[in-house]
Amino acid sequence: MSVVAEFAALLHRDYPSRARRTSSMEFQAKTERLGDIQAVIFDVYGTLVDYWQNAFNDEEEKGALLRSVFTQTSDFFHFTPFLEKINPSMSPGETLFDFYHNLIGMKHEEARKKGKDFPEIEIDEIWHVILSILENNGYVPTGYIEDLPRNEAARIVAYYYNFFALNRGFFPEVFATLQALRQDNISLGILSNAQFYTPIDMNHFLREQSNNTVVDLYELFDLDLCFYSYQYGIAKPGEFLYTRLLSALKSMEIAPSQTLFVGNDLELDMMSAREVGLRTAFFTGNKESTFLHGRGEEFVPDLSFSHFSQLPEKVSFHGV
């Protein structure tokens, strides 16, 4: 087990998944059931994982929440006196907030200049730079990141911040649904805007929902059908990840029309998937993180569902 995986296990032990009451919504669909589906590909955040915090409904409240988590991160890793030294006129949390978002903005701008329309960064690289700045101002890593190579320390700090910045946990019945689809001989995959911590978290969520009968997501998902944006430096809705998926499907002799993409965002998920020939299933289990982008009147997905227990009833490997 890697150092960051061990650290993640400690946090998941001490802070179990935080379930929220969410309000679903209904959405029109072309049909109630699809047959001849040989692969189902999932988005992660807002689809499998409920990441939404109530504060995200308001930009000011969201900013305040994230600043508080930066402050918590600063205190936990003992950054605070060094951030105060770097910028005495701002709180440590505010300084860390600015470092983080400015560095991400710079990385995105560099990528766009190289022709990437939908750039993705590796978030641990951002924390690697922040640690370098802190160490140049006298900081010596302590506690969980003491004596670690900076790249591993950066991953632990990145994991900690993200762990507390987002609500974390699978939506109800995700594991049972994945299991039912697999039992119907359907291959499962992931195509998502994600970071290194995404598979780590999903392993924990699967263990929780399966009562430890499944300990690794690749017991259910086909590794060859899993694509995370951070690995390629390109995010949805760019075509690159979908092109990689189509190539993998072709090697498995699965046609795009036999593949269902499940997501919670009409533009990033549904419209992009349909453009490359995939069938679409719109998940509306949390209306706060169901994104229409004003396209609800013009786009009708093949399927729509608001609870994961409904999906196996709507999809079949065989004919309808």
Salt bridges, closest charged atoms under 4 A:
ASP14 OD1 - ARG13 NE 2.90
GLU32 OE1 - LYS314 NZ 2.98
ASP43 OD1 - LYS236 NZ 2.89
ASP50 OD1 - ARG20 NH2 3.53
GLU94 OE1 - ARG67 NE 2.76
ASP124 OD2 - ARG155 NE 3.16
GLU125 OE1 - LYS107 NZ 3.64
GLU135 OE1 - ARG150 NH2 2.81
ASP201 OD1 - HIS12 NE2 2.99
ASP201 OD2 - ARG168 NH2 1.83
ASP265 OD1 - HIS293 NE2 2.89
GLU267 OE2 - ARG295 NH1 2.62
ASP269 OD1 - LYS236 NZ 2.44
GLU288 OE1 - ARG20 NH1 3.33
GLU298 OE1 - ARG295 NE 3.06
ASP302 OD1 - ARG279 NE 3.60
